């Protein structure tokens, strides 16, 4: 699995083009066009993809197995465990394509398993599913 991270304003098509270049350099099939299913989940040929963004920060996971990711800004007012619970919950919902359930939010989030990555200082990135081997690629600003 590869986590492609970008910090800044960029058109989605341009970002996907940069990711395709990186995948081709590695001898892997490019993402090409991303479509969205009836629930709004990204779908492409040959890869599983999950996309998250917060402000100008965006992360796209490309994996050979189903994956879900979520990125949230961490602030001093929020407890780390609260941010991790939320990002794990949202990443798992993206993985399973179940969507966020208001009842879960009201009753307390179920405990979800996820891996956490520190790509951007002050932000929490949770990854559910995906391949165990993971590489992060920080894309240069355009």
DSSP file (Angstrom, degrees, kcal/mol; ACC not computed):
  #  RESIDUE AA STRUCTURE BP1 BP2  ACC     N-H-->O    O-->H-N    N-H-->O    O-->H-N    TCO  KAPPA ALPHA  PHI   PSI    X-CA   Y-CA   Z-CA
    1    1 A X              0   0    0      0, 0.0   134,-2.1     0, 0.0     2,-0.4   0.000 360.0 360.0 360.0 143.6    0.0    0.0    0.0
    2    2 A X  E     -Ab  62 135A   0     60,-2.4    60,-2.5   132,-0.2     2,-0.7  -0.987 360.0-154.1-123.7 132.3    1.2    3.5   -0.7
    3    3 A X  E     -Ab  61 136A   0    132,-3.1   134,-3.1    -2,-0.4     2,-0.6  -0.928  12.0-160.7-103.1 112.3   -0.1    6.6    1.0
    4    4 A X  E     -Ab  60 137A   0     56,-2.9    56,-2.6    -2,-0.7     2,-0.4  -0.847  12.3-169.6 -94.6 121.8    0.3    9.6   -1.3
    5    5 A X  E     +Ab  59 138A   0    132,-2.7   134,-3.1    -2,-0.6     2,-0.4  -0.918   9.8 178.9-119.2 139.0    0.2   12.9    0.7
    6    6 A X  E     -A   58   0A   0     52,-2.6    52,-2.7    -2,-0.4     2,-0.6  -1.000  13.4-160.3-139.5 137.3    0.0   16.4   -0.5
    7    7 A X  E     +A   57   0A   0    132,-0.4     2,-0.2    -2,-0.4    50,-0.2  -0.918  59.6  39.6-120.4 103.7   -0.2   19.7    1.4
    8    8 A X  S    S-     0   0    0     48,-3.0     2,-0.4    -2,-0.6    -2,-0.1  -0.814  93.9 -53.1 147.1 174.0   -1.6   22.6   -0.7
    9    9 A X        +     0   0    0     -2,-0.2     2,-0.3    48,-0.0   133,-0.2  -0.676  62.5 150.6 -82.6 130.9   -4.2   23.5   -3.2
   10   10 A X        -     0   0    0     -2,-0.4     2,-0.2    -4,-0.1    -2,-0.1  -0.972  48.6-104.5-157.9 144.9   -4.2   21.3   -6.3
   11   11 A X     >  -     0   0    0     -2,-0.3     4,-2.3     1,-0.1     3,-0.2  -0.503  31.6-125.6 -69.9 141.1   -6.8   20.2   -8.8
   12   12 A X  H  > S+     0   0    0      1,-0.2     4,-2.7     2,-0.2     5,-0.2   0.883 110.2  53.6 -56.6 -41.3   -7.8   16.6   -8.2
   13   13 A X  H  > S+     0   0    0      1,-0.2     4,-1.8     2,-0.2    -1,-0.2   0.895 109.5  48.3 -62.5 -39.6   -7.0   15.7  -11.9
   14   14 A X  H  > S+     0   0    0     -3,-0.2     4,-2.0     2,-0.2    -1,-0.2   0.909 111.4  49.9 -67.3 -41.6   -3.5   17.1  -11.5
   15   15 A X  H  X S+     0   0    0     -4,-2.3     4,-2.3     1,-0.2    -2,-0.2   0.921 110.8  49.2 -63.0 -44.5   -2.9   15.2   -8.2
   16   16 A X  H  X S+     0   0    0     -4,-2.7     4,-2.6     1,-0.2    15,-0.3   0.856 108.3  54.7 -63.6 -34.5   -4.1   12.0   -9.8
   17   17 A X  H  X S+     0   0    0     -4,-1.8     4,-2.0    -5,-0.2    -1,-0.2   0.907 108.2  48.5 -64.0 -42.0   -1.7   12.6  -12.7
   18   18 A X  H  X S+     0   0    0     -4,-2.0     4,-2.0     2,-0.2    -2,-0.2   0.911 112.0  49.3 -63.7 -43.1    1.2   13.0  -10.3
   19   19 A X  H  X S+     0   0    0     -4,-2.3     4,-2.6     1,-0.2    -2,-0.2   0.913 108.7  52.8 -63.2 -42.9    0.2    9.8   -8.5
   20   20 A X  H  X S+     0   0    0     -4,-2.6     4,-2.6     1,-0.2    -1,-0.2   0.896 107.3  52.4 -59.8 -40.3    0.0    7.9  -11.9
   21   21 A X  H  X S+     0   0    0     -4,-2.0     4,-2.2     2,-0.2    -1,-0.2   0.931 110.5  47.7 -59.4 -46.1    3.5    9.1  -12.7
   22   22 A X  H  X S+     0   0    0     -4,-2.0     4,-1.1     1,-0.2    -2,-0.2   0.903 112.0  49.2 -63.5 -42.3    4.8    7.7   -9.4
   23   23 A X  H  <>S+     0   0    0     -4,-2.6     5,-2.8     1,-0.2     3,-0.4   0.912 110.4  50.6 -64.4 -42.2    3.0    4.4   -9.9
   24   24 A X  H ><5S+     0   0    0     -4,-2.6     3,-1.8     1,-0.2    -2,-0.2   0.898 104.9  57.4 -62.1 -40.6    4.4    4.1  -13.5
   25   25 A X  H 3<5S+     0   0    0     -4,-2.2    -1,-0.2     1,-0.3    -2,-0.2   0.824 107.7  48.8 -57.8 -31.4    7.9    4.8  -12.1
   26   26 A X  T 3<5S-     0   0    0     -4,-1.1    -1,-0.3    -3,-0.4    -2,-0.2   0.429 120.7-110.1 -88.1  -0.5    7.4    1.8   -9.8
   27   27 A X  T < 5S+     0   0    0     -3,-1.8     2,-0.3     1,-0.3    -3,-0.2   0.694  76.2 132.5  79.2  18.6    6.2   -0.4  -12.7
   28   28 A X      < -     0   0    0     -5,-2.8    -1,-0.3    -6,-0.2     2,-0.1  -0.690  66.2 -93.9-104.0 157.6    2.7   -0.5  -11.3
   29   29 A X        -     0   0    0     -2,-0.3    -1,-0.1    17,-0.1    -5,-0.0  -0.445  45.8-117.8 -66.0 135.4   -0.6    0.1  -13.1
   30   30 A X        -     0   0    0     -2,-0.1   -10,-0.1     1,-0.1    -1,-0.1  -0.265  13.4-122.9 -70.1 163.3   -1.7    3.8  -12.9
   31   31 A X        +     0   0    0    -15,-0.3    14,-0.5     1,-0.2     2,-0.3   0.905  44.2 175.8 -70.8 -43.5   -5.0    4.7  -11.2
   32   32 A X        +     0   0    0    -16,-0.2     2,-0.4    12,-0.1    -1,-0.2  -0.529  52.7   6.5  72.0-135.8   -6.4    6.4  -14.3
   33   33 A X        -     0   0    0     -2,-0.3     2,-0.5     1,-0.0    12,-0.4  -0.645  67.3-148.2 -85.8 134.3   -9.9    7.7  -13.9
   34   34 A X        -     0   0    0     -2,-0.4     2,-0.2    10,-0.1    10,-0.2  -0.898  15.8-172.6-101.2 127.4  -11.6    7.5  -10.5
   35   35 A X  E     -D   43   0B   0      8,-2.9     8,-2.9    -2,-0.5     2,-0.4  -0.646  17.7-129.6-105.4 170.3  -15.4    7.0  -10.5
   36   36 A X  E     -D   42   0B   0      6,-0.2     6,-0.2    -2,-0.2    -2,-0.0  -0.985  16.5-136.2-125.1 133.4  -17.6    7.1   -7.5
   37   37 A X    >   -     0   0    0      4,-2.5     3,-2.1    -2,-0.4     6,-0.0  -0.093  43.3 -81.0 -77.4-176.8  -20.1    4.4   -6.6
   38   38 A X  T 3  S+     0   0    0      1,-0.3    -1,-0.1     2,-0.1    -2,-0.0   0.685 132.4  49.4 -61.7 -19.2  -23.7    5.0   -5.4
   39   39 A X  T 3  S-     0   0    0      2,-0.1    -1,-0.3    60,-0.0    58,-0.0   0.429 121.5-104.6 -98.6  -0.6  -22.5    5.7   -1.9
   40   40 A X  S <  S+     0   0    0     -3,-2.1     2,-0.3     1,-0.3    -2,-0.1   0.573  71.7 144.6  90.6   9.8  -19.8    8.1   -3.0
   41   41 A X        -     0   0    0      1,-0.1    -4,-2.5    56,-0.1    -1,-0.3  -0.634  54.4-110.1 -83.6 139.2  -16.8    5.8   -2.5
   42   42 A X  E     -D   36   0B   0     -2,-0.3     7,-0.4    -6,-0.2     2,-0.4  -0.434  37.2-174.7 -70.4 141.2  -14.0    6.1   -5.0
   43   43 A X  E     +D   35   0B   0     -8,-2.9    -8,-2.9    -2,-0.1     2,-0.3  -0.999   8.9 162.8-136.7 136.6  -13.6    3.2   -7.5
   44   44 A X        -     0   0    0      3,-0.6     3,-0.5    -2,-0.4     2,-0.3  -0.956  41.7 -89.8-146.7 167.2  -10.8    2.6  -10.1
   45   45 A X  S    S+     0   0    0    -14,-0.5     3,-0.1   -12,-0.4    -2,-0.0  -0.616 102.2   3.3 -80.0 131.8   -9.5   -0.3  -12.2
   46   46 A X  S    S+     0   0    0     -2,-0.3     2,-0.3     1,-0.1    -1,-0.2   0.314 119.0  60.3  85.6  -9.1   -6.7   -2.4  -10.7
   47   47 A X  S    S-     0   0    0     -3,-0.5    -3,-0.6   -16,-0.1     2,-0.5  -0.965  72.6-124.5-144.0 158.4   -6.4   -0.8   -7.2
   48   48 A X  E     -C   63   0A   0     15,-3.2    15,-2.7    -2,-0.3     2,-0.4  -0.918  37.7-168.5 -99.2 137.0   -8.4   -0.1   -4.1
   49   49 A X  E     -C   62   0A   0     -2,-0.5     2,-0.4    -7,-0.4    13,-0.2  -0.970  17.4-177.7-131.5 140.6   -8.4    3.6   -3.4
   50   50 A X  E     -C   61   0A   0     11,-1.7    11,-2.8    -2,-0.4     2,-0.4  -0.997  11.2-161.4-135.2 141.4   -9.4    5.7   -0.4
   51   51 A X  E     +C   60   0A   0     -2,-0.4     2,-0.3     9,-0.2     9,-0.2  -0.961  12.3 170.5-126.1 136.4   -9.3    9.5   -0.3
   52   52 A X  E     +C   59   0A   0      7,-2.4     7,-2.8    -2,-0.4     2,-0.3  -0.996   3.4 176.5-140.8 147.4   -9.3   11.9    2.7
   53   53 A X  E     -C   58   0A   0     -2,-0.3     2,-0.4     5,-0.2     5,-0.2  -0.996  14.1-173.7-149.9 148.8   -8.7   15.6    3.0
   54   54 A X  E >  S-C   57   0A   0      3,-2.4     3,-2.1    -2,-0.3     2,-0.2  -0.942  71.0 -43.3-140.5 115.5   -8.8   18.2    5.7
   55   55 A X  T 3  S-     0   0    0     -2,-0.4   -47,-0.0     1,-0.3     0, 0.0  -0.454 125.9 -19.6  61.5-129.9   -8.3   21.8    4.6
   56   56 A X  T 3  S+     0   0    0     -2,-0.2   -48,-3.0    -3,-0.1     2,-0.5   0.367 117.9  97.4 -91.7   4.5   -5.5   21.8    2.1
   57   57 A X  E <   +AC   7  54A   0     -3,-2.1    -3,-2.4   -50,-0.2     2,-0.4  -0.813  50.1 177.4 -98.2 132.6   -4.1   18.5    3.2
   58   58 A X  E     -AC   6  53A   0    -52,-2.7   -52,-2.6    -2,-0.5     2,-0.4  -0.990  12.5-170.8-135.7 142.3   -5.0   15.4    1.2
   59   59 A X  E     -AC   5  52A   0     -7,-2.8    -7,-2.4    -2,-0.4     2,-0.5  -1.000   2.7-168.5-132.1 134.0   -4.0   11.7    1.4
   60   60 A X  E     -AC   4  51A   0    -56,-2.6   -56,-2.9    -2,-0.4     2,-0.4  -0.986   9.8-153.3-123.3 121.4   -4.8    9.1   -1.1
   61   61 A X  E     -AC   3  50A   0    -11,-2.8   -11,-1.7    -2,-0.5     2,-0.5  -0.808   7.8-168.9 -94.5 132.8   -4.3    5.4   -0.2
   62   62 A X  E     +AC   2  49A   0    -60,-2.5   -60,-2.4    -2,-0.4     2,-0.3  -0.990  20.4 161.4-122.4 122.0   -3.6    3.0   -3.1
   63   63 A X  E     - C   0  48A   0    -15,-2.7   -15,-3.2    -2,-0.5     4,-0.1  -0.931  50.5-132.8-141.8 158.0   -3.7   -0.7   -2.2
   64   64 A X  S    S+     0   0    0     -2,-0.3     2,-0.3   -17,-0.2   -15,-0.1   0.565  99.7  46.6 -84.7 -10.7   -4.1   -4.1   -3.6
   65   65 A X  S    S-     0   0    0    -17,-0.1    66,-0.2     1,-0.1   -17,-0.2  -0.880 109.7 -71.9-126.8 160.0   -6.7   -4.9   -0.9
   66   66 A X        +     0   0    0     -2,-0.3    64,-2.9    64,-0.1     2,-0.3  -0.185  58.3 178.1 -53.9 141.0   -9.7   -2.9    0.4
   67   67 A X  E     -E  129   0C   0     62,-0.3     2,-0.3    27,-0.1    62,-0.2  -0.988  20.2-167.8-146.8 149.8   -8.7    0.2    2.4
   68   68 A X  E     -E  128   0C   0     60,-2.3    60,-3.1    -2,-0.3     2,-0.3  -0.996  12.7-176.8-138.7 138.9  -10.3    3.1    4.2
   69   69 A X  E     -E  127   0C   0     -2,-0.3     2,-0.3    58,-0.2    58,-0.2  -0.949   8.7-172.1-135.1 155.2   -8.5    6.2    5.5
   70   70 A X  E     -E  126   0C   0     56,-1.9    56,-2.7    -2,-0.3     2,-0.4  -0.983   5.2-163.1-147.3 139.6   -9.4    9.3    7.5
   71   71 A X  E     +E  125   0C   0     -2,-0.3     2,-0.4    54,-0.2    54,-0.2  -0.983  14.3 173.5-122.3 129.0   -7.4   12.5    8.3
   72   72 A X  E     -E  124   0C   0     52,-2.3    52,-3.0    -2,-0.4     2,-0.3  -0.988  34.5-111.5-135.6 146.2   -8.4   14.9   11.0
   73   73 A X  E     -E  123   0C   0     -2,-0.4     2,-0.5    50,-0.2    50,-0.3  -0.585  29.9-145.2 -73.4 133.0   -6.8   17.9   12.5
   74   74 A X        -     0   0    0     48,-3.3     2,-0.3    -2,-0.3     6,-0.1  -0.846  21.1-178.5 -97.6 134.4   -5.7   17.4   16.1
   75   75 A X    >   -     0   0    0     -2,-0.5     3,-1.3     4,-0.1    47,-0.0  -0.888  41.1-107.3-129.1 166.2   -6.0   20.3   18.4
   76   76 A X  T 3  S+     0   0    0     -2,-0.3     4,-0.1     1,-0.3    -1,-0.1   0.766 115.7  61.0 -63.3 -24.9   -5.1   20.8   22.1
   77   77 A X  T 3  S+     0   0    0      2,-0.1     2,-0.4     0, 0.0    -1,-0.3   0.753  96.1  72.3 -74.9 -22.9   -8.8   20.9   23.0
   78   78 A X  S <  S-     0   0    0     -3,-1.3     2,-0.2     2,-0.0     3,-0.0  -0.730  84.5-123.5 -95.8 141.0   -9.3   17.4   21.8
   79   79 A X     >  -     0   0    0     -2,-0.4     4,-2.1     1,-0.1     3,-0.4  -0.582  19.8-125.3 -77.1 144.1   -8.0   14.3   23.5
   80   80 A X  H  > S+     0   0    0      1,-0.2     4,-2.8    -2,-0.2     5,-0.2   0.890 111.9  55.0 -55.4 -41.3   -5.8   12.1   21.4
   81   81 A X  H  > S+     0   0    0      1,-0.2     4,-2.3     2,-0.2    -1,-0.2   0.859 106.5  51.3 -64.3 -34.5   -8.0    9.1   22.2
   82   82 A X  H  > S+     0   0    0     -3,-0.4     4,-2.4     2,-0.2    -1,-0.2   0.927 112.1  45.6 -66.7 -44.7  -11.1   11.0   20.9
   83   83 A X  H  X S+     0   0    0     -4,-2.1     4,-2.8     1,-0.2     5,-0.3   0.920 114.3  48.6 -64.9 -43.4   -9.4   11.9   17.6
   84   84 A X  H  X S+     0   0    0     -4,-2.8     4,-2.5    -5,-0.2     5,-0.2   0.902 110.7  51.3 -64.4 -39.9   -8.1    8.4   17.2
   85   85 A X  H  X S+     0   0    0     -4,-2.3     4,-2.3    -5,-0.2    -2,-0.2   0.936 113.7  44.2 -61.3 -45.9  -11.5    6.9   17.9
   86   86 A X  H  X S+     0   0    0     -4,-2.4     4,-2.8     2,-0.2     5,-0.2   0.943 115.0  46.3 -66.3 -47.8  -13.2    9.2   15.3
   87   87 A X  H  X S+     0   0    0     -4,-2.8     4,-2.6     1,-0.2     5,-0.2   0.891 114.0  49.2 -64.8 -38.2  -10.6    8.7   12.6
   88   88 A X  H  X S+     0   0    0     -4,-2.5     4,-2.4    -5,-0.3    -1,-0.2   0.922 112.2  49.2 -64.3 -43.0  -10.6    4.9   13.2
   89   89 A X  H  X S+     0   0    0     -4,-2.3     4,-2.2    -5,-0.2    -2,-0.2   0.948 114.3  43.9 -60.3 -50.1  -14.4    4.8   13.0
   90   90 A X  H  X S+     0   0    0     -4,-2.8     4,-2.1     1,-0.2    -2,-0.2   0.898 113.1  51.4 -66.3 -39.6  -14.5    6.9    9.8
   91   91 A X  H  X S+     0   0    0     -4,-2.6     4,-2.3    -5,-0.2    -1,-0.2   0.916 110.8  48.9 -61.7 -42.8  -11.7    4.9    8.2
   92   92 A X  H  X S+     0   0    0     -4,-2.4     4,-2.6     1,-0.2     6,-0.2   0.895 109.6  51.9 -64.5 -40.0  -13.5    1.6    9.0
   93   93 A X  H  X>S+     0   0    0     -4,-2.2     5,-1.2     1,-0.2     4,-1.1   0.866 110.5  48.5 -65.9 -35.5  -16.7    2.9    7.5
   94   94 A X  H  <5S+     0   0    0     -4,-2.1    -1,-0.2     2,-0.2    -2,-0.2   0.899 111.1  51.3 -68.7 -39.2  -14.9    3.9    4.3
   95   95 A X  H  <5S+     0   0    0     -4,-2.3    -2,-0.2     1,-0.2    -1,-0.2   0.936 119.5  34.1 -60.4 -47.8  -13.3    0.4    4.2
   96   96 A X  H  <5S-     0   0    0     -4,-2.6    -1,-0.2    -5,-0.1    -2,-0.2   0.553 101.7-131.8 -87.3  -8.0  -16.7   -1.4    4.6
   97   97 A X  T  <5 +     0   0    0     -4,-1.1    -3,-0.2    -5,-0.2    -4,-0.1   0.780  68.3 128.0  60.4  29.6  -18.6    1.3    2.6
   98   98 A X      < -     0   0    0     -5,-1.2    -4,-0.1    -6,-0.2    -5,-0.1   0.771  58.4-139.9 -83.6 -27.3  -21.2    1.3    5.4
   99   99 A X        -     0   0    0     -6,-0.8     2,-0.3    -9,-0.1    -1,-0.1   0.026  33.8 -55.9  82.1 162.3  -21.2    5.1    5.9
  100  100 A X        -     0   0    0      4,-0.0     2,-0.5     3,-0.0     3,-0.1  -0.579  51.1-146.6 -78.4 134.0  -21.4    7.0    9.2
  101  101 A X    >>  -     0   0    0     -2,-0.3     4,-1.6     1,-0.1     3,-0.7  -0.903   8.2-147.8-106.3 125.3  -24.4    6.1   11.4
  102  102 A X  H 3> S+     0   0    0     -2,-0.5     4,-2.5     1,-0.3     5,-0.2   0.845  99.8  60.7 -57.1 -35.3  -25.9    8.8   13.5
  103  103 A X  H 3> S+     0   0    0      1,-0.2     4,-2.5     2,-0.2    -1,-0.3   0.875 102.3  52.1 -62.6 -36.7  -26.8    6.2   16.1
  104  104 A X  H <> S+     0   0    0     -3,-0.7     4,-1.3     2,-0.2    -1,-0.2   0.912 110.5  47.9 -63.2 -42.0  -23.1    5.4   16.5
  105  105 A X  H  < S+     0   0    0     -4,-1.6    -2,-0.2     1,-0.2     4,-0.2   0.912 115.5  44.2 -66.5 -42.1  -22.2    9.0   17.1
  106  106 A X  H  < S+     0   0    0     -4,-2.5    -2,-0.2     1,-0.2    -1,-0.2   0.898 120.0  39.9 -68.5 -41.4  -25.0    9.5   19.6
  107  107 A X  H  < S-     0   0    0     -4,-2.5    -1,-0.2    -5,-0.2    -2,-0.2   0.554 126.4 -83.9 -88.8  -8.6  -24.4    6.3   21.5
  108  108 A X     <  -     0   0    0     -4,-1.3    -1,-0.2    -5,-0.2    -2,-0.1   0.156  51.5 -80.2 107.8 131.6  -20.6    6.4   21.5
  109  109 A X        -     0   0    0     -4,-0.2     2,-0.1     1,-0.1    -4,-0.1  -0.326  45.2-116.2 -66.1 137.9  -18.4    5.2   18.7
  110  110 A X        -     0   0    0      1,-0.1     2,-0.5    -2,-0.0    -1,-0.1  -0.421  39.0 -98.1 -67.7 150.3  -17.7    1.5   18.5
  111  111 A X        -     0   0    0     -2,-0.1     2,-0.4   -23,-0.0    -1,-0.1  -0.586  49.0-171.7 -72.9 123.6  -14.0    0.6   19.1
  112  112 A X        -     0   0    0     -2,-0.5     2,-0.4   -27,-0.1   -23,-0.1  -0.907  21.4-123.5-119.1 145.1  -12.4    0.1   15.7
  113  113 A X        +     0   0    0     -2,-0.4     2,-0.3   -25,-0.1    16,-0.1  -0.703  44.4 147.9 -85.8 136.8   -9.0   -1.2   14.8
  114  114 A X        -     0   0    0     -2,-0.4     2,-0.4    14,-0.1    14,-0.2  -0.981  42.9-120.5-158.2 162.1   -6.7    1.0   12.7
  115  115 A X  E     -F  127   0C   0     12,-2.5    12,-2.7    -2,-0.3     2,-0.4  -0.864  29.2-141.9-105.0 147.5   -3.1    2.0   12.2
  116  116 A X  E     -F  126   0C   0     -2,-0.4     2,-0.4    10,-0.2    10,-0.2  -0.897  13.2-167.3-116.4 140.4   -2.1    5.6   12.7
  117  117 A X  E     -F  125   0C   0      8,-2.3     8,-1.3    -2,-0.4     2,-0.9  -0.970  17.7-146.6-127.9 141.6    0.4    7.6   10.7
  118  118 A X        +     0   0    0     -2,-0.4     3,-0.1     1,-0.2     6,-0.1  -0.733  45.4 139.4-105.6  80.4    2.0   10.9   11.5
  119  119 A X        +     0   0    0     -2,-0.9     2,-0.5     1,-0.3    -1,-0.2   0.886  69.8  32.3 -89.2 -45.6    2.3   12.4    8.0
  120  120 A X  S >  S-     0   0    0     -3,-0.3     3,-1.7     3,-0.2    -1,-0.3  -0.958  91.6-114.5-115.2 126.5    1.4   16.0    8.8
  121  121 A X  T 3  S+     0   0    0     -2,-0.5     3,-0.1     1,-0.3    -3,-0.0  -0.343 103.4  22.0 -57.5 134.7    2.3   17.5   12.2
  122  122 A X  T 3  S+     0   0    0      1,-0.3   -48,-3.3   -49,-0.1     2,-0.3   0.559 108.5  95.9  84.9   8.6   -0.9   18.3   14.2
  123  123 A X  E <   -E   73   0C   0     -3,-1.7     2,-0.5   -50,-0.3    -1,-0.3  -0.960  62.0-143.5-130.9 148.6   -3.0   15.8   12.2
  124  124 A X  E     -E   72   0C   0    -52,-3.0   -52,-2.3    -2,-0.3     2,-0.5  -0.959  12.8-167.5-113.4 126.6   -4.1   12.2   12.8
  125  125 A X  E     -EF  71 117C   0     -8,-1.3    -8,-2.3    -2,-0.5     2,-0.4  -0.966   4.4-167.6-114.2 122.8   -4.3    9.8    9.9
  126  126 A X  E     -EF  70 116C   0    -56,-2.7   -56,-1.9    -2,-0.5     2,-0.4  -0.898   1.7-163.9-109.3 139.9   -6.1    6.4   10.5
  127  127 A X  E     -EF  69 115C   0    -12,-2.7   -12,-2.5    -2,-0.4     2,-0.4  -0.989   2.6-170.0-124.6 124.7   -5.9    3.5    8.1
  128  128 A X  E     -E   68   0C   0    -60,-3.1   -60,-2.3    -2,-0.4   -14,-0.1  -0.951  61.8 -15.7-112.1 133.1   -8.3    0.6    8.2
  129  129 A X  E    S+E   67   0C   0     -2,-0.4   -62,-0.3   -62,-0.2   -14,-0.1  -0.404  81.1 117.3  74.5-152.8   -7.5   -2.5    6.0
  130  130 A X  S    S-     0   0    0    -64,-2.9   -64,-0.1    -2,-0.1    -1,-0.1   0.003  76.3 -44.7  75.4 171.4   -5.0   -2.2    3.2
  131  131 A X        -     0   0    0    -66,-0.2   -66,-0.0     2,-0.1     0, 0.0  -0.422  47.6-127.6 -73.8 149.6   -1.8   -4.1    2.9
  132  132 A X  S    S+     0   0    0     -2,-0.1     2,-0.4     2,-0.0    -1,-0.1   0.922  94.5  75.6 -63.5 -45.5    0.5   -4.4    5.9
  133  133 A X  S    S+     0   0    0   -131,-0.0     2,-0.4     2,-0.0    -2,-0.1  -0.553  71.0 178.9 -69.9 127.2    3.5   -3.1    4.1
  134  134 A X        -     0   0    0     -2,-0.4     2,-0.4    -4,-0.1  -132,-0.2  -0.995  18.0-171.8-138.9 135.3    3.0    0.6    3.7
  135  135 A X  E     -b    2   0A   0   -134,-2.1  -132,-3.1    -2,-0.4     2,-0.5  -0.965  14.6-144.5-123.6 142.0    5.0    3.4    2.2
  136  136 A X  E     -b    3   0A   0     -2,-0.4     2,-0.5  -134,-0.2  -132,-0.2  -0.921  11.1-167.9-107.3 130.5    4.3    7.1    2.4
  137  137 A X  E     -b    4   0A   0   -134,-3.1  -132,-2.7    -2,-0.5     2,-0.7  -0.961   8.9-154.7-118.6 113.0    5.1    9.3   -0.5
  138  138 A X  E     -b    5   0A   0     -2,-0.5     2,-0.3  -134,-0.2  -132,-0.2  -0.785  19.7-140.6 -85.7 117.4    5.0   13.1    0.1
  139  139 A X        -     0   0    0   -134,-3.1  -132,-0.4    -2,-0.7     3,-0.1  -0.596  18.2-113.8 -82.3 136.7    4.3   14.7   -3.2
  140  140 A X        -     0   0    0     -2,-0.3    -1,-0.1     1,-0.1     2,-0.1  -0.335  36.7 -97.7 -68.8 149.5    6.1   17.9   -4.0
  141  141 A X              0   0    0      1,-0.1    -1,-0.1  -135,-0.0  -133,-0.1  -0.383 360.0 360.0 -66.2 144.6    4.2   21.1   -4.3
  142  142 A X              0   0    0   -133,-0.2    -1,-0.1    -3,-0.1    -2,-0.1   0.377 360.0 360.0-100.4 360.0    3.3   22.2   -7.8
